[in-house]
Amino acid sequence: MLRLCPLLLVFAALRIQAAPAFKPVDLRCEYRRNPLGIDVEQPRLSWRLGAVTPGGRGLMQSAWRILVATSPTLLEPGKADLWDSGRQAGSRTIQIVYQGKALSSGMQVYWKAASFDASGAAAWSDPAEWSMGILRPAEWGAQWIGREEDALYRHPDSPSKQLESAQWITVEKSFAASLSAPADVVRARAVFAAQGKFELFVNGARAGLITFAAMPHVFEIGPFLKAGDNRLEVMNKSGDLRPGKLIGSVRVETASGSLSASMVTGGSRPAPAGTLWRERGYGEERVLPARYLRKEFDVVKPVKRAMAYVAGLGLYEMYVNGRRVGDAVLQPNLSEYDKRVYYNTHDITPLVRSGSNAVGVVLGNGRYWAPRHLVPAPMRSYGTPRLIARIEIEHADGTKSNIVTNGSWRLTTNGPIRANNEFDGEEHDARLAMPGWAEPGFGAAGWEPAQVVIGPTGILAAQMAEPLRVTETLKPVRRTEPRPGVWVFDMGQNMVGWARLRVSAPRGARIRLRFAETLDSQGLLYVDNLRSARATDEYIARGGGEEIWEPSFTYHGFRFVEVTGYPGEPPMDAIEGRVVHDAMERAGGWESSNSLLTQLHKNIYWGVRGNYRSIPTDCPQRDERQGWLGDRSVVSRGETYLFDVSAFYTKWVQDIEDAQKADGSVPVVAPAYWPYYNEEVTWASTFLLVPSVLHDLYGDTRVIEKHYPAMKRWIDHMRGYIKDGLMPRDSYADWCVPPEKPELIHSQDPTRTTEGRFLATAYFIRMLGLMERYARIARQETDAREFASLAASMTAAFNKYYFNAQTGLYANGTQTSSILPLAFGIAAAKDRKTLFDNLVRKIEVESNGHVGVGLIGAQWLMRTLSDNGRPDAAYRIATQKTYPGWGYMIEKGATTIWELWNGDTADPAMNSGNHVMQIGDLNLWLYETLAGIRPDPAHPAFSKFTLKPTPVEGLDWVKAWRKTPHGEIRVHWRKSGGKFELDAAVPPNTVATILLPAPLATVPPGLRALPPQEGRAAYQAVSGEYQLAVSTSGRPAAPAAPGRPAR
C-alpha cells in the first residue's frame, strides 16, 4: 500500500473535470446548416446548447472556442489552418463573426465549436461545414446565353385574336344573343371585354363577371351549352346603370376537331372602338415556350468534388446525365434584376461520372420575362430568359476542370413546355417530349447554337435564403360534377402550389386544370377575383399508358381544382395538391381550449406559408402577387413564431434597399415589379421595422449596420416633407377598414376612416425612435441625438394639433386614432388612461366588441388592449363569429385569412381569399399574450425573456412552443377549480422571468423569487423544465400593467 501512496497523491493533485452537461449542437453559418456557395467573406457562426441528459437545469455556457479549417482532419487545437478563436469568455453562441484567414471562391470550409461550463470543462460539437461561392465576377469565366426574339408572338389561342372579327356595341341594361351548338361540343370559349361592369349568363346560368376595361375575359361555357339553340345574355351591373361598351365572341370546338367562331356582338348598337388592352401591347397574350439548353463534356480523371453555380432567369431546372439536380422549385429567388441576380450552388459530385457527361437546363419565364400590363401598374419585364453557369470539377490529383456557358451550348424551344408564366399557368405537350435530351449521346437534331446575350445589369450574388420546395402533398377530400364533364376537386384547404395530374388518355387528349379559392352557387369555380390571372394548366397527353405530370414554372393559390377533358370519370387520386413555399423550418405551434382560436392559428399558418415566394407576397392567386411592404410591417414579427424567417427577411431587406432610389425614396412594393414610389410613410416604414424583427428575435446587428445608411437616406428624404411638425405624406390611409356596405372594398364613411396625415406623422415618430436605436447600434451618436430631438418636436406638434383634451380623443376618434398614440408612446402619461378608456368604449359599445380597424390599426390592436389591462376585450374581438372579425371568416368557411373583412360580399376587383395583411398582430397576441412567451429586446434572441400566461375568462388552457436561436421554449397552462398550472421549458443558456397569478407555496430548485411584477408573483428561472401550480381561489384575474406601449 505504501507503494501506491505516490500515485494516490498524484491523482488527488490532478483536477479531474467531469464532462459538461451540454454540448454545442445545430451548428449554423449565416442562419443555415452546412450552406453551399455563400458569398459572405466574414460569415457569422451560431449554435445552441444541447443537454446531454434531458431534464437538467441551469445549463449555461461560460466560454467558447471555434476552430475552422480546410479539412475535417485539421479541426484540432494547434492544427486549424483557417481560424482558432482561442477560448473566449462568455455565454455567446450566436452571430459570432468569423475572424480567420481570407476565404476564396469555391473553398470548402469545416468548423466546430466548444462550449465550456462553469467548472471549465469543455464539450466539442460534431464538425459542420460550408462552402464559398464565386466571390469575384471575373472568376465566373462564363457568358450569358439564351435566345433573343425581336417579334414576340401572341399565342394562337389568344383571346384578343378571337375578338378580331367582333365589333364594339353599346349596352344599356342588357344584351342577348343566340348560339346554335352541335351535339359533340368538346370546348366552347366565350371572350368578352367591356368598358363598364357586366355579368354573363348562358341559358339562364351565371357564367362570370366582365369588368376591368383593360382586359379580355375568357369564359369556358361548354358545360352550359346544350345541343341546338342557346341563349347568351349580358347584364349591365354598373352601379348607376350607365350605358357601357361591350365586345364578345364565342369559339366552339367539336369532337371531330372542327372549329367555328361566332361573332356575338356587332350589327346592332355599334359603339366606337375601345382602346382597352390593344394599346398596352397584348402583354398577357404573348407567350414564350421554355428554352432547353444542353452541353456534353468528358471527364477523364477521377472526381473528388463537382460543384455547379447556376443563375437561370427567370426560372430554371438543371439536369446532369438525365437526373434532376436538387429538389428546389421556382429557382432562383426573385430580385431587383437590374441591381442583383441570385445564383444557386449545387453539389453535383454524385451525378458526374467518368467518361461522357451531359448537362441540361430548362429555362422558364418567371418574373424576368413578364410582360404583364393588365394590372394596376404594368409589370417590369427585363428580357427573354437567359442562363449563366459554371461547373467546377476538382479531381483527385488536385487539378480542376471547368464547364461554362458560352456559344458552344445547344438550344431548342421545341420541347414540351409550350407556354408558362406564374399568373396564367403552364401548357405542356407531352407529345413533344425529348427522351434523353440531358444525357450524353443525344442527337439534338434541329437544335441551334445558343446565342451569347447581354446579361442583366445586376451583380451576381449567392442565394443565401432557403429555396422553395414542395413541402407537403394534399389529397382531395371531395369530388363533384356540377356539369357534365366538369369535375371539381376540393383539397379541403386553401393552399398554394399546383396540382399533380395522373391520367391515362389517348394521344393528343387535352386535360385542362383550372384553379380557384371558392365556388359559386352552382358549385363551379368562382374566378372573378383572379382578375387577369387565368390560373389554368393544360396537359396534352402522349398516349400509351398512365402519365403523371406536374408543372415546372407556375404556381396557383387555390382550394378547388376544375378538371375538364379528362377521359371518363377521374378517380379521386387523379389530382393531388402540391404545397409549395420557401422551405423554412417550422418555428412554433399553438393550440387552446377554444376551437375557434385554434382554427384561427391554423388559418394564419396556411396563409403565411402560402405567401412565401422568395419574397413575402400579398396574395398568391390573382394577377398581383407582389411584395407589398405595408402587408408585412408587424405581421413579419408574428411570422417568427411560425417559421425561421431569419435568412428570408434578411434577403427581403436587401430587396428593399436594391429598389431604393438614389434620393432615398423607397417603393411600396419590393422588388419594384410594380414601380410604385409614392413618397409615403406607413408602407415604406417596413424598411425600418423588419430589421428590428431580425435584431430582437435573432440577435442580428449586422442587418442594421449594413442597411443603416440606406435607412437614414429614407428618413432624410422624407424629412423634407415635414410641415409644421406634421408629416403629410400618406397614400393608403388605414387600408380596408370594415365598410358600411357589404359590397364596398373601402369605406366611404369619414367617421370610420383615419386621416392620412395623422397616420404618417405617428408612424414617422415611431420610425425616428427606431432610428435613434439603430444609430446607437451603428455607433452614430450624433445621429441618435438628432433623431430623438426631431421625434420630441414632432410628438409635441402632433399632440397639439390632434389631441382634444375635452373629449380625450385624437383626430376623429376612430379605433386606430386611439391605438397608435398608445402603442407608439406618443400620448402624454396623464392622458393615456382617458384615451384608453375611450378606445375600449369605442370597441365595446359603438362596435359591439368588433374590429373597426384596417391594415394599420390591426398591426397594434390586440397588444394595445392587452398591454393596457384589457386582454379580455382583445379576446372578445378574436372570438367574435359575426361580421367584422377573423371568426366571421371561419364561419363562412375560410381556411386562410381574407384580404377584406367582408370578403364574402365585397366587389371581386380586390378581394383575395388569402391575404396576410389583416392578420395584424393577432398571431403575436396568441403567442406573446395568451401563451405568454415574451421576448426582451434588451436581451435579443431570447437570451432573457418573460413567461407571462394570460388566463382570460372563457379560455381553459393554451399550449404553445417556440424555437429560438437558443432552443425551444414550451408553455402549457391550464386553469380549473381555483387552480392554475403551468408546464414550462426554458432553453439552455437562457434565463426567464415567470409571472404567475399567485405565489407558489414552495419554490422549486431552479427558481428564485423576485419582487412582484405587473401585479403578479415573479420568479427568475434558469434553464430546465418546470411543473408549477398555484391556487387562485378568491383572487381576481391579474390585469396587465397599464400604460405600457405595445411591443
N, C-alpha and C positions, 0 to 999 in steps of 0.2 A: 504493500500500500504506500510505503514511503516513496517508492519509485514513481508512483502516479501523481504525487503531490505537485511536482513542477507543471505537469500537463493540466491539472485542475486549476492551478494558478493562472496558467496562460489562458484557458477558456474563460475564467472569471474576469480576466482583464479585457478580453475581447468584447466589443459592443456588438452583440448579435441582434440584428434587426429583423423583425418579422416582416413578411411581405405586406404591402398596403392592402387595405380592404377594397381598393378600387384600382382600375387601370384605364388608360385612355382608349376610347372606342369611337367608332363612327367618324374617322378622320375625313376632313373635307378641305378642299382647296378652292377658294373663290366660291364657296357655298355648295360645291358639288363633290361627290365621291369619285375619285380617280378620273378627273376630267381629261379629255383628249383635246389637244390643239388649242390651248389658251394663248392669249397674246398679252397678258399682264406680266410685265417683267419683274415685278415685285409682288407676287401673289400673296394673299392672306390665307393663313392656315388656321384651322379650328379643329377641336374635338370636344367630346364630352366625357365625363367620368362614368364608367360602368361599374356598378357594385359587383365585387367578386362573389359575395354571399348576399342573396336577397334579404331585405329587411333591416340592413344596417342603418344606423343613424349617425348624423354628424359627419358625413363624409365631406372633407374639404381639402382641396389641394393647397400645399404650402409653397411649392416651387415647381418649375417645369424646365424641360430641356428638349430641343428639337435637333435632329440630325437629318441632313439632306445630302444625297449622293447620286452619282451617275449609275450605280449598280446596287442591288439589294445586298450584295456581299460586303459592301463598304459601310453599311449602316451600323457601325460600331464606334464608340468613343475613340478618338485618335485616328480614325480611318475615313470618316465622312469627308469627301473631297469637294463638296459644294458649300456646306454650312454646318457648323456646330455652334449652336447658340450659347452653349455653356449653361450651367444651372442658373436660372433666373427666379428670384423670389417672387411669390405672389400667386394668387388663385386664378389668374387669367388663363383661359383655354380657347378663346375665340378671337378672330380678327388679328392674329399675330402676323406682322408683315415679315416676309422673307428678307433676310439681310445678308445673303451669301454672295457667291461669285455671280458674275453676269451670266444669264441664260441665253442660249442661242436657239435659232429656229430648228424645229424638229427634235429637240433634245428630249430624251426620256429621263424623267427625274423620279427618284424614290425618296421616301421620307418616313420617319417615325417619330413619336413623341414619348416623353417620360413625364409622369406626374409623381410628385413627392408628397408624402403625408407629413403630419406634424412631427413625427419622430425622425424624419429624414430618409425614410425608406422609399425607394423608387420602384415603379412598375412601368414597363415599356409596352407600347402598343404593338400590334402587328403592323408590318410595313404597308404603306399606301404609296400611290404614285400619281403623277400627272405628266402630260407631255406638252411641249410647246408647239404652237402653230407657226405660221410663217410671219416673221416679225418685220421684214423689210420688203417693200413692193418689188424690188429688183430680184428678190430671191424666188419669186414665182416662176420666172423663166417661161411663162405660158402666155398665150394670146386668147383674147375673147373670140369665140367662134359662134356661128349661127347661120341664119339666112335672112337677109333683108328683103322686104317686099314693099315696093312702092305702091302698088294697087291692091289694097286690102279689099277683099270681096265680101259681098253680102251672102249669107247662107242662102242656098237655093230655096229653102223652106221659109225664108224671112217673111214676117208679117207685112212689112211695107210693100214688098213685091206683090203680095196678094191683093193689096189695095190699089194697085196702079190703074186698074180698069174701072174702079168705082168713082163716084162723084160725091162731092160735099152737098149736104142738104140742110135746110133749116127745120128744126123740130120745136114745136111749141109745147104741147102736152105729151104727145106720144106719136110713134111712127110704127106701122106694121107692114110686114112683107110676107109673101107666101113662098114656100120652098118645096119642090117636089123631090122626094128622095126615093131611090131604088131600094129593093129589099135586102141587098147584100152590102150595105154600108159597113166599111171597116173603120173609117175615121171621117169625122166631119169637123172642120175647124172654122169657126167664125172669128173674123178680125174686125174690130171696131176701133175708131178713135173719135175723140169728141172735144169740143170746147164747151164745157158745161159738165153736168153730172147726170148720168143715165143708168137705168137698170135694164138688163136684157132678160127677156122671158122667151122660152121656147115651148110651145104648146101649153102655155099657162104655168110652166115651172120656171122658177128663177134660175138663171144660168150664171149671173155675176154682175159686177158693177163696172161701169165705164166712167172713168174720170181721168184727171191729170192730162191736160191738153198736150203735153209733150210726148205722149206715149201711145202707141197702138196696143190694144189689149187683145189677147188671144183667149178664146173660149173653146174647149173641146165639147162640142154639142152632140156628138154622135149618140151618146146614151139617151138623149132627149128626143131623138127623131123616131119616126115611125115610117113604114113604107107608105108612099103616097104623099098627100098634101100635108104640109106642116106650116105652122104659123110662128113667125118671129115678131116679137113686139119689143120696142124700146120705149121706156117711160122716162120722162123728164123728172129728175129728182133734185133739181136745183132749188134751193130754199125759197127763192122768190118766183119760181116758175118762169123765169125769163127764157125766151127762145134760145136754143143752143144749136151749135153746128155739129153734124154727125157724118161720118163716112164709114161704110162697112161692106164686107164681102164674106161669102161662105165658100169653102172648098170641100168637096166631097170625094173621098177615095173609096172605091169598091173592092170586093174580094178579087175581081178579075184584074185589078191593077189600073183600071181607068180612073182618070181624074176629071172632075168637072168643076168649074168655078161659076158661082152665081153672084152677080152684082146686086147687092141688097139695096144700096142707096143709089139714087140717080133718077133722072127723068122728071121728078116732081120736086117742087120746093127747092130749087137749086140755091146754093149759097156760094159766096166767093171761096176760092180755095184757101184752106187754112195753111198757115206757115208751119206750125207744130213741129214734129220731130225732124222733118226734112231739112230744116236749117241747122240742125245740130249734128249732122254728119252720119246718120244711121249708126251711131256708136254701138248700141246694143246688138245690132244685126250683123256687124262684121265679125267674122269668125276666123280663127287660125287653128288648123289641126296641130296636134303635137309634133314636135321635131324629135326625130330619132337619130342619135349620133353614135358612131362606133369607131373603134380603133383596135387593131391587133398588134401584139408585141410579143417578143420572145424573151424568156428568162433562161439563161444558160448556166447560172451559178446558184448554189443553194441559197435560199432566202432565210434571213434572220427576222426581218420585220418589213412589212409593207404598209404604208400609210397613204391615204388619198385625201387631198384637200380640194374641196369642190364648192363652187358657187354657181348654181343653175337658176337663172332668172326667167320668169317669175318663180316657177317651182320645178323640182326635178325628182326623178328616181334614178338610181345608179345600179348597174349590174356588172358583175365580174364573172366571166365564164358561165354566164347564164343564171347566176344566182343573185338574188336581190341583196344589196348592201344595206344592212341595218333594218330596223323596224319603224323608223321615224316616218311620218307622213307630212305632206304640205310643207316641205323644206325648200329653202331656208326661211328663217324668221323674216317677217315684214320689217321694212325700214324706210327711211327717207333716202331713196336710192341715189339722189344726186349728192348726198353727204356721206352715206355709209352703206356698204353692201356686206351682208354676213355670209361667211363661208363655213362649211362643216368639215370636221376632221373624222375620218373613218379608219379604223384598223382593219385592213383587208388581208392581213397575213394568212388567215386560213383559206382564203379564196384564190390566192395566187399559187400557180404550180409551175414546175419545171417544164420547159418547152414552150409550146404555143399558148398564148392567152388572148383574151379579148375583153375590152371594157365597153359598155354601152350606157348611154344616158338618154332618158326621155325628158324633154322639156315641156312643161305646161305654161299657161299664160299668167296665172296668178294675178297679182296686183301690178306687175311690171308692165304687161300689155293689157290694159283695162280701159279701152275707150268707151267709158260709160257716161252718157250725157243726160239720160232721162231721170236725173236725180236733182235735188235742190241745188247742189254745187257740182258741176261736171267734174268727174274724177280726172286726176292727172294720169297720163299714160306716158311711160318712159321710153318705149321702143319695143321691137319684136324680141322674143325670147332669145337668150344667149347664154353661153357657158364658158367658164374658165375653170380649169382643173389641173392639178399636179399630182401624179402618183410617184412616190419616192420609195424605192426598194433598197433596203440595206441588206447586203449579202453577208454570209458567214465570214468571209475573209476581210470584212471591213470596207469594201468598196460599195459604191452606190450606183443605181440606175434610175433614170427619171423618164417618165412618160408624161408629156404635157400637151395641152390643147394647142393645135395650130392647123394650118391648112391641109395637113395630111389626113385629118379625120374625114369620115364619110357621113353623109346626112341624107335623110329622106323625110318627107312629110306624108308619105302614102301608107302609114301604119294605121292601126285600128282606131286610135283616138282621133275622131274627126272634128270634134269641137269641144271646148272646155272653157268655162270660167266659173268663178266662185259663186256667182249670183244666179246664173241661169241653169247650170248643170253641165253634164258631160254626155257626149254621144260616142258610143263605142260600137264599131262594126267588126264583130269577131271574124267575119269572112276575110278580113284583111290582115289577120294575124300573120306574123313572120317568124315561124318556129326557128330557133337557133340564131336569131339576129344578134344576140350579145355573146355568142360563142365563137371560138376560132374556127376558121374554115367556111364560114357563111359566105355565100356567093355575092351578096349585095348588088345583084344586077339592078340597074336603074337608080342606084344611089349616086349622089353627086358629091363633089368635094365640098366640105364645109367652107363657108365664107369666113375670112378673118374680118371681124366687125369692130367698130369702135365701142369700147366698154363704157359703162356708166361712170359719171364723174366722181361718185362716192368712193372713199377709201375701202379697201378690203379689210374687214375686221372679223375676228373669230366670234362665232356664235357661242356665247357663254351661258345662255339660259337653256333650260331643258327643251328638247324638241317636242312637237306634237306627236302623239301616238294614239292608236286605238287602245283605249283603256278598259273597255267593257263591251260585251255583246248582249243586247236585249232580244228576247223572243217576244213575238206579238202575243197579246192577251186575248185578242178578238179579231174576227174577220167577218165582214159583211159584204153584201152585194146589193147596194142601193139601186142600181140599174143594171140591166143585163150586160154582162161582160165588164162591168166596173167593180173591181174588188178593192175594198178599203181595209187595210190592216191597222189595228190600233196597238201601238207599242206600250200603252199604259203609262207613258211618261213623256213629257215634253223634253226632247233631247237634242243634241247637236252632233252631227256627223253625217252618215249616209246609210243606205240600205245595201245589204249584200243579197244578191239575187241568185236563186237556184232554179234552173229550168231545163226541161228537155223540150226542144221545139224544132220544127223543120227549118232548114236553111233559109235565111232571109226573113224569118219572123221578127217583127219589131215589137219589143216589150217596152212599154213606157211606164216610168215611175214618176209620180208627182208627189210633192210633199206639202204638208200644211200643219199648223198647230191645232186647229179646231175644225169642226164640221158645221155645215149649215143645217137648217131644219129638215132637209131631205136626206141627211146622212152623207152628203157629198162634201168634198174638200171646200173649206172656206179660205179663199186665197186673195180676197180683196185687200187685205192688209199687207200683202207682199209687194204691192206697188209694181214696179217694172221687173222684179226678180221672177223669173219663170220657174225656178226650183224644179226642174224636170230633167231626169236622166233617161237616156234611151239606149237600149241594148239590142243590137241586131244579131240574131243567133247564127252560129256557123253550121249548126245541124250535126246530127250523128251521135247524139247521146246527151248525158247530163252536162250542163255547163254552169259554172259558178263564177260570178263576176261581182266586182265592186269597183267604184270609180277611183281615179288617182288624183285628180286635180280640181275637185269641187267639194263643197260641204253644204249642209242644209240644217235649218232649225225646224224641228217637226215632232209631232206625236203620231200623225197619221200618214200612211203611205198608200196612195192610189195606184193600182196596177191595172193597166189595160193592155190588150194584145196578147195576154197570156193564153197559151193553147189549153182550153178546157178549164177546169176548176183548180186554182192553185192550192196546194196543201199549206198548212199553217207554217211549215218550215221553208216555204218558198222565199220568205223575206226574214231577214234578221237586221236589227238595228245596231250599227257600229258606232259606239260613243267615242268621240274624238275631242281632245283638248291638249293643252300643254301638260306634259306628263310630270306634274309636280307632285311631291309626296304629300299625302294626306296629313294634316297637322292638328286636327281636332274633331271632336264629336260631342253631340249634345242631345239629351232627351229628358223628358219630365213626365210628371203625372198628368199633365194637361195634353191630351192628344192633339189639340189644335196647335199648340206651340211646337210640339214635336214635328208635326207636319209642316209648319212654317219653316222650321230649321231645314227640313228636307227640301222644301221649295227653294230656299236660299242657296243651298248646296248645289242643286241641279242648275239653277240659274247662273250662278257664278261660274261653275266649271264649263258651262256651255258658252260662255263669253270670253274664254281664253283662246285666242287665236294668234299667239305670239305677241299680240297687243291686247289690252283689255277693251273689247268691243262693247258697244252699247246694246246690240241685238245681233242674233245670228241668222235671221230668216229673210228679211226684206232686202231691198236694194241699197242698204246703208252699211252696216257692219263696220262702223268707224270707231276710232279711239277717242271718243269724246272725253275731254278732261273732266268736265263737271260731274259726270256719272260716277267717277271713282274718287272724289275728293276725300271723303271719310269712309266710304264703302271699302276702300283698299285696306284700311286698318282692320276692319272686321274680317276681311278675307284671310288675314294671317291666322285666324282661328280655324280656318278650313283647309288651307294648303300652305306649304312652304313657298311663299311668293318672293323670297329674297332676291334670287337671280332674275326672276321675271320682272319685278318692278325696278330693279337696278337698270335693266335694259330699257324699260319704258321711259325712265327719267332721261336717259341718253337720247331716246327718240324725240322727246320734247325739246331738248337743247338743240338737236340737229335741225329741228323745224323752226327754231327761233330766228327772227330776222336780225340783221346787223344792228338795228337801232334798239334792240331789246324786246321788240314786240313778240308775244307768244301766241300761237294759234289756239283755237278751242278744240281742234282735232289734231292728234299726233299719232303716227306720221300724218302730215298735212295733205292727205289724198283729197280731202275736201279743203281747199285752201281758204279757210275762214280765219282772218286776222281781224277780230272785232274790236281790239283795243278795249277789252273789258276785264273785270277783276275776278268775279266769282268763279268762272270756269278756269281761267288761267292760273288761279291760285293753287290749283292741284300740283303745279310745278314745284311749289314750296311744301305742300302738305305731304306728298309721298315720301320725300327724303326724311321727314320726321318719323314716318312709319318705320323705315329701314333703320333709322338710328335707335328709336325707342325699343323696338321689338327684336332687332337682330344685332344691336350694338355697332352699327356701321357708321363710322365717322368719315370714311373716305368719300362716300357719296355726297356728303355736304361739302367737304373740302374741294372736291373735283368740280362740282357744279355751282359753288358759291359765286364765282364771277358772273356766270350767266344769270343766276337768280337775282343778283344785285343789279345787273343791267335791266332786268324787267322792272324791278322796283324803281330804279332811277327814271326809266322811260315813263312809267305810269305816274310818277310824282308830278310830271309836267301838266297833268290834267287836274290836279287838285285846285279847287277854288273855294275860298273862304273856309278852309279846313275840311271840306267835304269832297268826296270822290264821285263825280257824275257818270262814270263810265260803267254801264251795265247793258247787257244785250238780252238776257233771258228771264230776268226777274226771278220769282220763286216758281220755277218751271213746273207746270202741271199741277197746280192746286186743285182740289176737288171742285169741279164746275157746278154751276147751279142748274144746268140742264143736262140730261143724260147723254145727248148726242154730241155735246161740245168736247173739244180737246182742251181748250184753255178757257178759264173763267173770264167772263166779261163784266163781272160784278166788282167794282173798285173796292168794296168793303172786304173782299176775300183775298185780294192781291196786295203785295207789299212793294212799295216804291223801289225802283232800281237803284237810285242814288243812296237810299238807306242801306240796302244790301251791300253795295260796292264799298261804301265807307266803312261799314262794320267789318267786312272781310279784309279790307286793306289794313285796318288797325290790327287785326289778328295776324296778318302776314308780317307786319312790322315787328310784332312780338316774336314771331318765329325767326325773322332775320336778325334780331338782336341776339338771340340764342345761337344762331348759326355763325354770326360774326365772332362770337367768343370761341366757338369750336375751331374756327378758321384763324384765330388769333388776330382778329381785326378789331381791336378795342375802340378805336376812333369811330369806326362804322357802327359798332354796337351802341355807343352813346348817342350817335346821330339818329339811329332808328328809334331808340327809346324816347328821345325828345320829340320826334315827329309824331310818334304814337300818342304821347301825352297831349300834345296840342290838338291833334285830330279828335281824340276822345272828348276833350273839353268842348270843341266845336260841335261834335255830334250830339252830346248830351244837351247842350244849349239849344240846338236847333230842333231836335226831335222829341225830347222828353217833356211831358206835360205833368208838372208836379201836382196839379189839381186832380187829374184822373189817375195818376200813377201808371201811365201808359206811354209807349213810344209810338210816334207816327200815327197810323190809323188803327192801331190796336189789334192787328192780326196776330195769330199764334206765333208766326215767325218773327214779327217785330218785337215780341217779348222774349222769345227764345235766344236770339243772337246776343243781345246785351247781357243776358245772364250767362250764356255759355262762354262768351269771349271776355268776361270780366270787365265790360265797359260800364255797366250800371254802377252808380255810386253805392257804397256799402249801405248807406242809410235808406236807399230806395229799393234795395233788392227784394226785401220781404213783400212790400206792396206790389211790386211788379210781378213777383212770382205768384202771389195770391190772385192777381188779376188774370195771369196766364191760366191757372188752374180753373178759375171761374169760367173763362172763355171756353176751355175744353169741356168741362163737365156740365155746364149749363147751356151755353149757346150751341155747342157742337154735340151735346149729349154723349160725351165720352168718346168722341171720334176724332180722327186726324182732321186738321184743317190746313195742312201744310203741303208744299210741293217739294221739289228736289232739295232746295236749300234748307228749309226748316226741318225736313226729315233727317238730315245729317246729324242733328243735335237734339232732337225732340226727346227721345227716350231717356238719355242720360241726364239731360237738364232737369226733367221731372224727378228722376230717382235721386240724383245727387243733391237736390234741394229738399229732400224729405218726403216725396210723394211717389215712391215706386208702385204704390197701389194704383195711382192714376195711370201710370205707364202700362201696368198690367191690364187695366181695363181696356185701354186702347188696343193693345196687342191681341186681346182675345175677343174683340168685337166681331160678330158674324154678319153684321149689317153694314151697308154702304155708308161712308167710305172706310176702308180698312183692309189690312192684309188678310184677316179672317174671311172677309167677304169674297175675296178672290178664291179662297179654298172652297167656300160654299158653292161657288159657281164652277167648280171642277178644275181650278188651276193647279198645276203641279210645278210651276215656276212662279216668279213674281212678274206681274204685269207692268207695262210702261205707264198706264193710266189707272187711277183709282177706279174709273168707270170703264174699264177695258171691255166689258161685256156689251156696252151700249154705244160707245163713242164712235165717231167717224173713223173709218179704216185708213184715212190718209196718214195717220200717225198713231198706230195702235198695236204695238208689239205685245205678244204674249210672253215674252222672255226678255226682261229688261232689268238691269241691276240697280238703276238709279233710285227707284223708290224703296229699296231696302233700307236706305238711310243708315242710321246707327242701330237698327234692330238687332243685327247679329252681334254687334258689340255688347248690346244690352243683355242678350241672352247669356253670354259668357261672363262678362265683367260684372254685371249687376245681379242677375238671378243666380248664376253659378258662383259668382264672387271672385273670379280669377282676375286680379287687377295688377297690371304692370306698374312699375315705378320708373318714370322717365329719368329720374336722377340716378338710377342704377339700371342701365339699359340691359336688354336681352334677358330680363327676369333673373338677374343675379340677386336682386331683392324684389319681393313682390308681396302683395296682400291677398289673403283669402278672406273674403267678406260675403258669405252667402246672404241672400235676401229672401227670407221665407214669407212671401206675401200671402195674404188671405186667399184661399182658393187653390193654392199650389202646395201639394203634399211632399213632393220630392223633386230633386234635379240631380242628374248625373252628367258630368262633363269631363273632358280631358283635353289637354293642350300640349303639343310638343313645342318645346322651347330649344334654343341652342344648347341649353344645359341638360335637357332631358324632359321627361314627361311630368306635367302637373295633372293630378287627378282629384276630382271633387265628387262626392256623392253625399248630399244631405237629405235628411228625412225629418218630418215633424208629425207627431201624433200623440194624443193623450197627454198633453202638457210636457212632452219630452222632445228635445231637439238633438239629433245625432248627426255627426259629421265624420265621414271617412275621407282622409286627405293624404296625398302623396306629394312630398317636397323633393325635387330632384337633388342629386349630389351637387356640391359646390354652390349651393344657393341657400338663402335664408328667407323665411316667410314670416309675416305678421298675420296671425289668425285672429279674427274678430268673431266672438260668439255672443248670442243674445243674453247669456247669463254666465256667471263664473263657474269654472269647473270645481267639483267637490275635491278632487285630488289632481294635482298637476303631474302628468306622467313624465318620465325621462325624455329629454329632447325638447321639452317646452320650458319656457321661463316666463313667469307672469310679468306683465308690463302695466303701467297705469292705464286706466280705461281710455278708449279712443272712440270718438263718434258715438258716444252713448252705449258702448259695448265693452264687454270684457276682452282684454287684449293679451296675446301671448306671442312671444318670439319662438319660432320653430326652426331647428336645424333640419337637415335633410333626413328623410325617412318616411315611413308610413304610420299614420295615426288613426285611431278609432276613438272619437271623443263623443261625450254625451253630457247634456246639461238639462236641468229642469227649468221649464218656462212657465209653470203653473202660476197664475196670478200676475204674470209680468206682461205688460203691453209690448207689442212689437216695437223693436228699437228702430227709430227713424234714422234715415241717412243724415249726415251732417249738413245742415242747411247752409246755403250761401257759397258753396264751392263751385267755381266754373267747371263746366263739363270737360272731361279728359279729351 
